[in-house]
Amino acid sequence: MAEKKNIKVKTFTTELKEFKAMRELADLDGQVNKFIKEKKVKKVVSVSDAATTDTTGASIGLIRVLVYES
């Protein structure tokens, strides 16, 4: 019989500000890494990013989705 896997999804968000995006992305990476460590994530299945935009099309935020096995 196949082993049952416990797949979960966690979403992280950050606001992107002009000239501060690199710092905000590093902070987002830190949040994700801290979550992985604290939750003792066994395996990362997928990580994906999607930008959010304002009415002019400018990027104003980022959504990061982590799919993992716990």
PQR file with spaces between the fields and no chain letter, atoms N, CA, C, O and H, PARSE charges and radii, in Angstrom:
ATOM       1  N    MET     1       0.834   -1.174    0.000 -0.4000 1.5000
ATOM       2  CA   MET     1       0.000    0.000    0.000 -0.0000 2.0000
ATOM       3  C    MET     1       0.884    1.244    0.000  0.5500 1.7000
ATOM       4  O    MET     1       1.886    1.291    0.713 -0.5500 1.4000
ATOM       5  N    ALA     2       0.523    2.244   -0.789 -0.4000 1.5000
ATOM       6  CA   ALA     2       1.319    3.462   -0.906 -0.0000 2.0000
ATOM       7  C    ALA     2       1.243    4.291    0.374  0.5500 1.7000
ATOM       8  O    ALA     2       0.221    4.329    1.058 -0.5500 1.4000
ATOM       9  H    ALA     2      -0.291    2.206   -1.369  0.4000 1.0000
ATOM      10  N    GLU     3       2.350    4.946    0.669 -0.4000 1.5000
ATOM      11  CA   GLU     3       2.416    5.808    1.847 -0.0000 2.0000
ATOM      12  C    GLU     3       1.558    7.054    1.614  0.5500 1.7000
ATOM      13  O    GLU     3       1.621    7.664    0.548 -0.5500 1.4000
ATOM      14  H    GLU     3       3.180    4.915    0.113  0.4000 1.0000
ATOM      15  N    LYS     4       0.764    7.424    2.606 -0.4000 1.5000
ATOM      16  CA   LYS     4      -0.073    8.613    2.510 -0.0000 2.0000
ATOM      17  C    LYS     4       0.776    9.839    2.814  0.5500 1.7000
ATOM      18  O    LYS     4       1.449    9.899    3.843 -0.5500 1.4000
ATOM      19  H    LYS     4       0.712    6.927    3.472  0.4000 1.0000
ATOM      20  N    LYS     5       0.740   10.825    1.905 -0.4000 1.5000
ATOM      21  CA   LYS     5       1.516   12.049    2.085 -0.0000 2.0000
ATOM      22  C    LYS     5       0.603   13.176    2.550  0.5500 1.7000
ATOM      23  O    LYS     5      -0.553   13.272    2.138 -0.5500 1.4000
ATOM      24  H    LYS     5       0.194   10.777    1.069  0.4000 1.0000
ATOM      25  N    ASN     6       1.140   14.013    3.405 -0.4000 1.5000
ATOM      26  CA   ASN     6       0.400   15.143    3.934 -0.0000 2.0000
ATOM      27  C    ASN     6       0.875   16.405    3.207  0.5500 1.7000
ATOM      28  O    ASN     6       1.853   17.026    3.623 -0.5500 1.4000
ATOM      29  H    ASN     6       2.080   13.935    3.740  0.4000 1.0000
ATOM      30  N    ILE     7       0.185   16.788    2.119 -0.4000 1.5000
ATOM      31  CA   ILE     7       0.551   17.946    1.311 -0.0000 2.0000
ATOM      32  C    ILE     7      -0.191   19.171    1.833  0.5500 1.7000
ATOM      33  O    ILE     7      -1.398   19.127    2.068 -0.5500 1.4000
ATOM      34  H    ILE     7      -0.610   16.284    1.781  0.4000 1.0000
ATOM      35  N    LYS     8       0.552   20.270    2.011 -0.4000 1.5000
ATOM      36  CA   LYS     8      -0.039   21.515    2.505 -0.0000 2.0000
ATOM      37  C    LYS     8       0.415   22.680    1.632  0.5500 1.7000
ATOM      38  O    LYS     8       1.408   22.590    0.911 -0.5500 1.4000
ATOM      39  H    LYS     8       1.533   20.306    1.820  0.4000 1.0000
ATOM      40  N    VAL     9      -0.338   23.777    1.717 -0.4000 1.5000
ATOM      41  CA   VAL     9      -0.022   24.993    0.968 -0.0000 2.0000
ATOM      42  C    VAL     9       0.034   26.163    1.941  0.5500 1.7000
ATOM      43  O    VAL     9      -0.825   26.303    2.811 -0.5500 1.4000
ATOM      44  H    VAL     9      -1.145   23.850    2.303  0.4000 1.0000
ATOM      45  N    LYS    10       1.053   26.999    1.785 -0.4000 1.5000
ATOM      46  CA   LYS    10       1.200   28.209    2.608 -0.0000 2.0000
ATOM      47  C    LYS    10       1.463   29.371    1.660  0.5500 1.7000
ATOM      48  O    LYS    10       2.283   29.271    0.747 -0.5500 1.4000
ATOM      49  H    LYS    10       1.751   26.885    1.079  0.4000 1.0000
ATOM      50  N    THR    11       0.757   30.476    1.890 -0.4000 1.5000
ATOM      51  CA   THR    11       0.918   31.664    1.059 -0.0000 2.0000
ATOM      52  C    THR    11       1.570   32.782    1.864  0.5500 1.7000
ATOM      53  O    THR    11       1.210   33.032    3.014 -0.5500 1.4000
ATOM      54  H    THR    11       0.092   30.558    2.632  0.4000 1.0000
ATOM      55  N    PHE    12       2.531   33.444    1.239 -0.4000 1.5000
ATOM      56  CA   PHE    12       3.227   34.585    1.838 -0.0000 2.0000
ATOM      57  C    PHE    12       3.016   35.781    0.914  0.5500 1.7000
ATOM      58  O    PHE    12       2.902   35.610   -0.300 -0.5500 1.4000
ATOM      59  H    PHE    12       2.823   33.241    0.305  0.4000 1.0000
ATOM      60  N    THR    13       2.962   36.977    1.468 -0.4000 1.5000
ATOM      61  CA   THR    13       2.818   38.179    0.645 -0.0000 2.0000
ATOM      62  C    THR    13       3.776   39.259    1.117  0.5500 1.7000
ATOM      63  O    THR    13       4.188   39.288    2.276 -0.5500 1.4000
ATOM      64  H    THR    13       3.055   37.116    2.454  0.4000 1.0000
ATOM      65  N    THR    14       4.116   40.138    0.199 -0.4000 1.5000
ATOM      66  CA   THR    14       4.909   41.308    0.540 -0.0000 2.0000
ATOM      67  C    THR    14       4.538   42.444   -0.386  0.5500 1.7000
ATOM      68  O    THR    14       4.181   42.225   -1.544 -0.5500 1.4000
ATOM      69  H    THR    14       3.781   40.115   -0.743  0.4000 1.0000
ATOM      70  N    GLU    15       4.622   43.641    0.121 -0.4000 1.5000
ATOM      71  CA   GLU    15       4.414   44.844   -0.677 -0.0000 2.0000
ATOM      72  C    GLU    15       5.751   45.218   -1.294  0.5500 1.7000
ATOM      73  O    GLU    15       6.785   45.130   -0.632 -0.5500 1.4000
ATOM      74  H    GLU    15       4.912   43.819    1.061  0.4000 1.0000
ATOM      75  N    LEU    16       5.741   45.630   -2.541 -0.4000 1.5000
ATOM      76  CA   LEU    16       6.967   46.080   -3.198 -0.0000 2.0000
ATOM      77  C    LEU    16       6.951   47.599   -3.296  0.5500 1.7000
ATOM      78  O    LEU    16       6.008   48.194   -3.818 -0.5500 1.4000
ATOM      79  H    LEU    16       4.901   45.702   -3.079  0.4000 1.0000
ATOM      80  N    LYS    17       8.003   48.208   -2.790 -0.4000 1.5000
ATOM      81  CA   LYS    17       8.121   49.660   -2.850 -0.0000 2.0000
ATOM      82  C    LYS    17       9.282   50.015   -3.772  0.5500 1.7000
ATOM      83  O    LYS    17      10.283   49.302   -3.851 -0.5500 1.4000
ATOM      84  H    LYS    17       8.769   47.725   -2.366  0.4000 1.0000
ATOM      85  N    GLU    18       9.121   51.111   -4.450 -0.4000 1.5000
ATOM      86  CA   GLU    18      10.141   51.568   -5.389 -0.0000 2.0000
ATOM      87  C    GLU    18      11.500   51.697   -4.698  0.5500 1.7000
ATOM      88  O    GLU    18      11.611   52.273   -3.616 -0.5500 1.4000
ATOM      89  H    GLU    18       8.308   51.690   -4.386  0.4000 1.0000
ATOM      90  N    PHE    19      12.524   51.151   -5.344 -0.4000 1.5000
ATOM      91  CA   PHE    19      13.916   51.180   -4.887 -0.0000 2.0000
ATOM      92  C    PHE    19      14.180   50.339   -3.640  0.5500 1.7000
ATOM      93  O    PHE    19      15.272   50.414   -3.077 -0.5500 1.4000
ATOM      94  H    PHE    19      12.434   50.683   -6.223  0.4000 1.0000
ATOM      95  N    LYS    20      13.214   49.545   -3.198 -0.4000 1.5000
ATOM      96  CA   LYS    20      13.421   48.704   -2.021 -0.0000 2.0000
ATOM      97  C    LYS    20      13.085   47.244   -2.302  0.5500 1.7000
ATOM      98  O    LYS    20      13.027   46.432   -1.379 -0.5500 1.4000
ATOM      99  H    LYS    20      12.326   49.485   -3.656  0.4000 1.0000
ATOM     100  N    ALA    21      12.867   46.910   -3.556 -0.4000 1.5000
ATOM     101  CA   ALA    21      12.402   45.567   -3.913 -0.0000 2.0000
ATOM     102  C    ALA    21      13.401   44.485   -3.503  0.5500 1.7000
ATOM     103  O    ALA    21      12.987   43.424   -3.034 -0.5500 1.4000
ATOM     104  H    ALA    21      12.915   47.570   -4.306  0.4000 1.0000
ATOM     105  N    MET    22      14.692   44.721   -3.664 -0.4000 1.5000
ATOM     106  CA   MET    22      15.679   43.685   -3.328 -0.0000 2.0000
ATOM     107  C    MET    22      15.633   43.363   -1.833  0.5500 1.7000
ATOM     108  O    MET    22      15.725   42.196   -1.450 -0.5500 1.4000
ATOM     109  H    MET    22      15.028   45.583   -4.044  0.4000 1.0000
ATOM     110  N    ARG    23      15.494   44.365   -1.003 -0.4000 1.5000
ATOM     111  CA   ARG    23      15.410   44.138    0.444 -0.0000 2.0000
ATOM     112  C    ARG    23      14.113   43.400    0.791  0.5500 1.7000
ATOM     113  O    ARG    23      14.110   42.488    1.617 -0.5500 1.4000
ATOM     114  H    ARG    23      15.420   45.312   -1.313  0.4000 1.0000
ATOM     115  N    GLU    24      13.022   43.805    0.155 -0.4000 1.5000
ATOM     116  CA   GLU    24      11.739   43.162    0.421 -0.0000 2.0000
ATOM     117  C    GLU    24      11.736   41.703   -0.029  0.5500 1.7000
ATOM     118  O    GLU    24      11.150   40.849    0.637 -0.5500 1.4000
ATOM     119  H    GLU    24      13.024   44.546   -0.516  0.4000 1.0000
ATOM     120  N    LEU    25      12.391   41.415   -1.161 -0.4000 1.5000
ATOM     121  CA   LEU    25      12.499   40.022   -1.619 -0.0000 2.0000
ATOM     122  C    LEU    25      13.361   39.194   -0.668  0.5500 1.7000
ATOM     123  O    LEU    25      13.049   38.036   -0.393 -0.5500 1.4000
ATOM     124  H    LEU    25      12.866   42.109   -1.701  0.4000 1.0000
ATOM     125  N    ALA    26      14.433   39.781   -0.170 -0.4000 1.5000
ATOM     126  CA   ALA    26      15.278   39.078    0.809 -0.0000 2.0000
ATOM     127  C    ALA    26      14.497   38.806    2.090  0.5500 1.7000
ATOM     128  O    ALA    26      14.627   37.734    2.682 -0.5500 1.4000
ATOM     129  H    ALA    26      14.687   40.722   -0.393  0.4000 1.0000
ATOM     130  N    ASP    27      13.689   39.771    2.520 -0.4000 1.5000
ATOM     131  CA   ASP    27      12.848   39.571    3.709 -0.0000 2.0000
ATOM     132  C    ASP    27      11.828   38.459    3.480  0.5500 1.7000
ATOM     133  O    ASP    27      11.573   37.653    4.374 -0.5500 1.4000
ATOM     134  H    ASP    27      13.584   40.641    2.039  0.4000 1.0000
ATOM     135  N    LEU    28      11.244   38.417    2.279 -0.4000 1.5000
ATOM     136  CA   LEU    28      10.287   37.369    1.939 -0.0000 2.0000
ATOM     137  C    LEU    28      10.964   36.000    1.955  0.5500 1.7000
ATOM     138  O    LEU    28      10.406   35.032    2.470 -0.5500 1.4000
ATOM     139  H    LEU    28      11.451   39.072    1.552  0.4000 1.0000
ATOM     140  N    ASP    29      12.165   35.924    1.390 -0.4000 1.5000
ATOM     141  CA   ASP    29      12.929   34.669    1.445 -0.0000 2.0000
ATOM     142  C    ASP    29      13.155   34.246    2.889  0.5500 1.7000
ATOM     143  O    ASP    29      13.029   33.068    3.224 -0.5500 1.4000
ATOM     144  H    ASP    29      12.619   36.711    0.971  0.4000 1.0000
ATOM     145  N    GLY    30      13.488   35.204    3.738 -0.4000 1.5000
ATOM     146  CA   GLY    30      13.701   34.912    5.153 -0.0000 2.0000
ATOM     147  C    GLY    30      12.453   34.378    5.826  0.5500 1.7000
ATOM     148  O    GLY    30      12.533   33.451    6.632 -0.5500 1.4000
ATOM     149  H    GLY    30      13.590   36.161    3.465  0.4000 1.0000
ATOM     150  N    GLN    31      11.289   34.956    5.506 -0.4000 1.5000
ATOM     151  CA   GLN    31      10.030   34.475    6.072 -0.0000 2.0000
ATOM     152  C    GLN    31       9.768   33.022    5.678  0.5500 1.7000
ATOM     153  O    GLN    31       9.369   32.198    6.501 -0.5500 1.4000
ATOM     154  H    GLN    31      11.224   35.709    4.851  0.4000 1.0000
ATOM     155  N    VAL    32      10.000   32.734    4.408 -0.4000 1.5000
ATOM     156  CA   VAL    32       9.759   31.372    3.911 -0.0000 2.0000
ATOM     157  C    VAL    32      10.732   30.393    4.560  0.5500 1.7000
ATOM     158  O    VAL    32      10.325   29.322    5.008 -0.5500 1.4000
ATOM     159  H    VAL    32      10.324   33.403    3.740  0.4000 1.0000
ATOM     160  N    ASN    33      12.000   30.749    4.613 -0.4000 1.5000
ATOM     161  CA   ASN    33      13.002   29.871    5.223 -0.0000 2.0000
ATOM     162  C    ASN    33      12.718   29.633    6.701  0.5500 1.7000
ATOM     163  O    ASN    33      12.883   28.517    7.194 -0.5500 1.4000
ATOM     164  H    ASN    33      12.331   31.620    4.249  0.4000 1.0000
ATOM     165  N    LYS    34      12.294   30.671    7.404 -0.4000 1.5000
ATOM     166  CA   LYS    34      11.947   30.534    8.825 -0.0000 2.0000
ATOM     167  C    LYS    34      10.760   29.585    8.990  0.5500 1.7000
ATOM     168  O    LYS    34      10.756   28.739    9.884 -0.5500 1.4000
ATOM     169  H    LYS    34      12.159   31.577    7.003  0.4000 1.0000
ATOM     170  N    PHE    35       9.756   29.728    8.125 -0.4000 1.5000
ATOM     171  CA   PHE    35       8.586   28.856    8.173 -0.0000 2.0000
ATOM     172  C    PHE    35       9.000   27.400    7.948  0.5500 1.7000
ATOM     173  O    PHE    35       8.559   26.508    8.674 -0.5500 1.4000
ATOM     174  H    PHE    35       9.759   30.415    7.398  0.4000 1.0000
ATOM     175  N    ILE    36       9.844   27.162    6.946 -0.4000 1.5000
ATOM     176  CA   ILE    36      10.300   25.800    6.634 -0.0000 2.0000
ATOM     177  C    ILE    36      11.017   25.195    7.836  0.5500 1.7000
ATOM     178  O    ILE    36      10.799   24.031    8.174 -0.5500 1.4000
ATOM     179  H    ILE    36      10.202   27.886    6.357  0.4000 1.0000
ATOM     180  N    LYS    37      11.863   25.978    8.472 -0.4000 1.5000
ATOM     181  CA   LYS    37      12.620   25.486    9.625 -0.0000 2.0000
ATOM     182  C    LYS    37      11.707   25.237   10.822  0.5500 1.7000
ATOM     183  O    LYS    37      11.772   24.175   11.442 -0.5500 1.4000
ATOM     184  H    LYS    37      12.041   26.923    8.197  0.4000 1.0000
ATOM     185  N    GLU    38      10.861   26.205   11.149 -0.4000 1.5000
ATOM     186  CA   GLU    38       9.991   26.081   12.326 -0.0000 2.0000
ATOM     187  C    GLU    38       8.970   24.958   12.193  0.5500 1.7000
ATOM     188  O    GLU    38       8.662   24.283   13.175 -0.5500 1.4000
ATOM     189  H    GLU    38      10.809   27.068   10.646  0.4000 1.0000
ATOM     190  N    LYS    39       8.448   24.753   11.003 -0.4000 1.5000
ATOM     191  CA   LYS    39       7.428   23.725   10.778 -0.0000 2.0000
ATOM     192  C    LYS    39       8.043   22.362   10.447  0.5500 1.7000
ATOM     193  O    LYS    39       7.326   21.384   10.237 -0.5500 1.4000
ATOM     194  H    LYS    39       8.698   25.301   10.205  0.4000 1.0000
ATOM     195  N    LYS    40       9.375   22.310   10.403 -0.4000 1.5000
ATOM     196  CA   LYS    40      10.097   21.066   10.107 -0.0000 2.0000
ATOM     197  C    LYS    40       9.573   20.425    8.816  0.5500 1.7000
ATOM     198  O    LYS    40       9.233   19.243    8.775 -0.5500 1.4000
ATOM     199  H    LYS    40       9.957   23.105   10.574  0.4000 1.0000
ATOM     200  N    VAL    41       9.521   21.245    7.777 -0.4000 1.5000
ATOM     201  CA   VAL    41       9.039   20.795    6.473 -0.0000 2.0000
ATOM     202  C    VAL    41       9.958   19.694    5.960  0.5500 1.7000
ATOM     203  O    VAL    41      11.174   19.874    5.893 -0.5500 1.4000
ATOM     204  H    VAL    41       9.796   22.206    7.810  0.4000 1.0000
ATOM     205  N    LYS    42       9.371   18.548    5.597 -0.4000 1.5000
ATOM     206  CA   LYS    42      10.143   17.405    5.112 -0.0000 2.0000
ATOM     207  C    LYS    42      10.596   17.589    3.670  0.5500 1.7000
ATOM     208  O    LYS    42      11.726   17.258    3.311 -0.5500 1.4000
ATOM     209  H    LYS    42       8.383   18.401    5.652  0.4000 1.0000
ATOM     210  N    LYS    43       9.698   18.121    2.852 -0.4000 1.5000
ATOM     211  CA   LYS    43       9.998   18.229    1.429 -0.0000 2.0000
ATOM     212  C    LYS    43       9.227   19.398    0.832  0.5500 1.7000
ATOM     213  O    LYS    43       8.021   19.525    1.045 -0.5500 1.4000
ATOM     214  H    LYS    43       8.780   18.390    3.143  0.4000 1.0000
ATOM     215  N    VAL    44       9.924   20.255    0.081 -0.4000 1.5000
ATOM     216  CA   VAL    44       9.271   21.328   -0.661 -0.0000 2.0000
ATOM     217  C    VAL    44       8.893   20.766   -2.023  0.5500 1.7000
ATOM     218  O    VAL    44       9.753   20.290   -2.764 -0.5500 1.4000
ATOM     219  H    VAL    44      10.904   20.152   -0.093  0.4000 1.0000
ATOM     220  N    VAL    45       7.618   20.822   -2.348 -0.4000 1.5000
ATOM     221  CA   VAL    45       7.122   20.306   -3.621 -0.0000 2.0000
ATOM     222  C    VAL    45       7.200   21.382   -4.693  0.5500 1.7000
ATOM     223  O    VAL    45       7.590   21.109   -5.828 -0.5500 1.4000
ATOM     224  H    VAL    45       6.919   21.209   -1.746  0.4000 1.0000
ATOM     225  N    SER    46       6.827   22.616   -4.329 -0.4000 1.5000
ATOM     226  CA   SER    46       6.785   23.697   -5.314 -0.0000 2.0000
ATOM     227  C    SER    46       6.834   25.041   -4.615  0.5500 1.7000
ATOM     228  O    SER    46       6.321   25.203   -3.507 -0.5500 1.4000
ATOM     229  H    SER    46       6.510   22.838   -3.407  0.4000 1.0000
ATOM     230  N    VAL    47       7.463   26.006   -5.283 -0.4000 1.5000
ATOM     231  CA   VAL    47       7.444   27.397   -4.848 -0.0000 2.0000
ATOM     232  C    VAL    47       7.158   28.228   -6.093  0.5500 1.7000
ATOM     233  O    VAL    47       7.812   28.059   -7.122 -0.5500 1.4000
ATOM     234  H    VAL    47       7.879   25.874   -6.182  0.4000 1.0000
ATOM     235  N    SER    48       6.185   29.122   -5.998 -0.4000 1.5000
ATOM     236  CA   SER    48       5.908   29.980   -7.148 -0.0000 2.0000
ATOM     237  C    SER    48       5.597   31.393   -6.679  0.5500 1.7000
ATOM     238  O    SER    48       5.062   31.601   -5.590 -0.5500 1.4000
ATOM     239  H    SER    48       5.653   29.260   -5.162  0.4000 1.0000
ATOM     240  N    ASP    49       5.944   32.361   -7.525 -0.4000 1.5000
ATOM     241  CA   ASP    49       5.705   33.766   -7.236 -0.0000 2.0000
ATOM     242  C    ASP    49       4.775   34.350   -8.291  0.5500 1.7000
ATOM     243  O    ASP    49       4.818   33.963   -9.459 -0.5500 1.4000
ATOM     244  H    ASP    49       6.379   32.193   -8.409  0.4000 1.0000
ATOM     245  N    ALA    50       3.942   35.277   -7.868 -0.4000 1.5000
ATOM     246  CA   ALA    50       3.089   36.029   -8.782 -0.0000 2.0000
ATOM     247  C    ALA    50       3.082   37.477   -8.328  0.5500 1.7000
ATOM     248  O    ALA    50       2.932   37.768   -7.141 -0.5500 1.4000
ATOM     249  H    ALA    50       3.906   35.592   -6.919  0.4000 1.0000
ATOM     250  N    ALA    51       3.246   38.379   -9.279 -0.4000 1.5000
ATOM     251  CA   ALA    51       3.239   39.807   -8.961 -0.0000 2.0000
ATOM     252  C    ALA    51       1.814   40.330   -8.953  0.5500 1.7000
ATOM     253  O    ALA    51       0.976   39.896   -9.743 -0.5500 1.4000
ATOM     254  H    ALA    51       3.368   38.143  -10.243  0.4000 1.0000
ATOM     255  N    THR    52       1.549   41.268   -8.051 -0.4000 1.5000
ATOM     256  CA   THR    52       0.286   41.995   -8.068 -0.0000 2.0000
ATOM     257  C    THR    52       0.575   43.373   -8.642  0.5500 1.7000
ATOM     258  O    THR    52       1.670   43.906   -8.465 -0.5500 1.4000
ATOM     259  H    THR    52       2.230   41.621   -7.410  0.4000 1.0000
ATOM     260  N    THR    53      -0.404   43.951   -9.328 -0.4000 1.5000
ATOM     261  CA   THR    53      -0.178   45.231   -9.994 -0.0000 2.0000
ATOM     262  C    THR    53      -1.274   46.227   -9.649  0.5500 1.7000
ATOM     263  O    THR    53      -2.366   45.867   -9.210 -0.5500 1.4000
ATOM     264  H    THR    53      -1.294   43.518   -9.471  0.4000 1.0000
ATOM     265  N    ASP    54      -0.941   47.491   -9.866 -0.4000 1.5000
ATOM     266  CA   ASP    54      -1.950   48.530   -9.688 -0.0000 2.0000
ATOM     267  C    ASP    54      -2.650   48.778  -11.024  0.5500 1.7000
ATOM     268  O    ASP    54      -2.447   48.029  -11.979 -0.5500 1.4000
ATOM     269  H    ASP    54      -0.054   47.784  -10.223  0.4000 1.0000
ATOM     270  N    THR    55      -3.461   49.810  -11.094 -0.4000 1.5000
ATOM     271  CA   THR    55      -4.235   50.075  -12.313 -0.0000 2.0000
ATOM     272  C    THR    55      -3.370   50.514  -13.491  0.5500 1.7000
ATOM     273  O    THR    55      -3.828   50.492  -14.633 -0.5500 1.4000
ATOM     274  H    THR    55      -3.627   50.419  -10.318  0.4000 1.0000
ATOM     275  N    THR    56      -2.133   50.911  -13.228 -0.4000 1.5000
ATOM     276  CA   THR    56      -1.232   51.298  -14.321 -0.0000 2.0000
ATOM     277  C    THR    56      -0.394   50.130  -14.808  0.5500 1.7000
ATOM     278  O    THR    56       0.320   50.256  -15.803 -0.5500 1.4000
ATOM     279  H    THR    56      -1.762   50.929  -12.300  0.4000 1.0000
ATOM     280  N    GLY    57      -0.469   48.987  -14.118 -0.4000 1.5000
ATOM     281  CA   GLY    57       0.323   47.830  -14.485 -0.0000 2.0000
ATOM     282  C    GLY    57       1.640   47.722  -13.735  0.5500 1.7000
ATOM     283  O    GLY    57       2.402   46.781  -13.957 -0.5500 1.4000
ATOM     284  H    GLY    57      -1.050   48.885  -13.310  0.4000 1.0000
ATOM     285  N    ALA    58       1.916   48.670  -12.852 -0.4000 1.5000
ATOM     286  CA   ALA    58       3.150   48.644  -12.065 -0.0000 2.0000
ATOM     287  C    ALA    58       3.044   47.571  -10.978  0.5500 1.7000
ATOM     288  O    ALA    58       1.997   47.411  -10.351 -0.5500 1.4000
ATOM     289  H    ALA    58       1.297   49.435  -12.672  0.4000 1.0000
ATOM     290  N    SER    59       4.138   46.840  -10.766 -0.4000 1.5000
ATOM     291  CA   SER    59       4.166   45.819   -9.713 -0.0000 2.0000
ATOM     292  C    SER    59       4.146   46.492   -8.346  0.5500 1.7000
ATOM     293  O    SER    59       4.958   47.370   -8.054 -0.5500 1.4000
ATOM     294  H    SER    59       4.988   46.969  -11.275  0.4000 1.0000
ATOM     295  N    ILE    60       3.201   46.061   -7.517 -0.4000 1.5000
ATOM     296  CA   ILE    60       3.086   46.665   -6.182 -0.0000 2.0000
ATOM     297  C    ILE    60       3.193   45.634   -5.065  0.5500 1.7000
ATOM     298  O    ILE    60       3.231   45.987   -3.887 -0.5500 1.4000
ATOM     299  H    ILE    60       2.542   45.348   -7.754  0.4000 1.0000
ATOM     300  N    GLY    61       3.241   44.366   -5.438 -0.4000 1.5000
ATOM     301  CA   GLY    61       3.326   43.335   -4.422 -0.0000 2.0000
ATOM     302  C    GLY    61       3.695   42.007   -5.017  0.5500 1.7000
ATOM     303  O    GLY    61       3.760   41.843   -6.235 -0.5500 1.4000
ATOM     304  H    GLY    61       3.210   44.079   -6.395  0.4000 1.0000
ATOM     305  N    LEU    62       3.937   41.056   -4.137 -0.4000 1.5000
ATOM     306  CA   LEU    62       4.321   39.722   -4.563 -0.0000 2.0000
ATOM     307  C    LEU    62       3.617   38.702   -3.680  0.5500 1.7000
ATOM     308  O    LEU    62       3.544   38.856   -2.461 -0.5500 1.4000
ATOM     309  H    LEU    62       3.884   41.188   -3.147  0.4000 1.0000
ATOM     310  N    ILE    63       3.106   37.668   -4.313 -0.4000 1.5000
ATOM     311  CA   ILE    63       2.506   36.545   -3.606 -0.0000 2.0000
ATOM     312  C    ILE    63       3.380   35.339   -3.865  0.5500 1.7000
ATOM     313  O    ILE    63       3.642   34.999   -5.019 -0.5500 1.4000
ATOM     314  H    ILE    63       3.165   37.543   -5.303  0.4000 1.0000
ATOM     315  N    ARG    64       3.837   34.685   -2.808 -0.4000 1.5000
ATOM     316  CA   ARG    64       4.657   33.478   -2.929 -0.0000 2.0000
ATOM     317  C    ARG    64       3.868   32.316   -2.338  0.5500 1.7000
ATOM     318  O    ARG    64       3.392   32.389   -1.205 -0.5500 1.4000
ATOM     319  H    ARG    64       3.624   34.960   -1.871  0.4000 1.0000
ATOM     320  N    VAL    65       3.737   31.257   -3.106 -0.4000 1.5000
ATOM     321  CA   VAL    65       2.998   30.077   -2.668 -0.0000 2.0000
ATOM     322  C    VAL    65       3.984   28.923   -2.502  0.5500 1.7000
ATOM     323  O    VAL    65       4.740   28.604   -3.419 -0.5500 1.4000
ATOM     324  H    VAL    65       4.124   31.198   -4.026  0.4000 1.0000
ATOM     325  N    LEU    66       3.968   28.310   -1.338 -0.4000 1.5000
ATOM     326  CA   LEU    66       4.823   27.184   -1.000 -0.0000 2.0000
ATOM     327  C    LEU    66       3.944   25.944   -0.840  0.5500 1.7000
ATOM     328  O    LEU    66       3.014   25.935   -0.034 -0.5500 1.4000
ATOM     329  H    LEU    66       3.353   28.569   -0.593  0.4000 1.0000
ATOM     330  N    VAL    67       4.241   24.912   -1.602 -0.4000 1.5000
ATOM     331  CA   VAL    67       3.553   23.624   -1.461 -0.0000 2.0000
ATOM     332  C    VAL    67       4.586   22.672   -0.866  0.5500 1.7000
ATOM     333  O    VAL    67       5.701   22.551   -1.373 -0.5500 1.4000
ATOM     334  H    VAL    67       4.996   24.919   -2.257  0.4000 1.0000
ATOM     335  N    TYR    68       4.196   21.992    0.229 -0.4000 1.5000
ATOM     336  CA   TYR    68       5.176   21.185    0.951 -0.0000 2.0000
ATOM     337  C    TYR    68       4.548   19.967    1.592  0.5500 1.7000
ATOM     338  O    TYR    68       3.330   19.873    1.743 -0.5500 1.4000
ATOM     339  H    TYR    68       3.290   22.090    0.641  0.4000 1.0000
ATOM     340  N    GLU    69       5.410   19.039    1.966 -0.4000 1.5000
ATOM     341  CA   GLU    69       5.006   17.872    2.751 -0.0000 2.0000
ATOM     342  C    GLU    69       5.436   18.103    4.183  0.5500 1.7000
ATOM     343  O    GLU    69       6.554   18.544    4.449 -0.5500 1.4000
ATOM     344  H    GLU    69       6.399   19.116    1.844  0.4000 1.0000
ATOM     345  N    SER    70       4.532   17.799    5.105 -0.4000 1.5000
ATOM     346  CA   SER    70       4.882   17.972    6.522 -0.0000 2.0000
ATOM     347  C    SER    70       4.999   16.625    7.202  0.5500 1.7000
ATOM     348  O    SER    70       5.287   16.560    8.397 -0.5500 1.4000
ATOM     349  H    SER    70       3.624   17.441    4.888  0.4000 1.0000
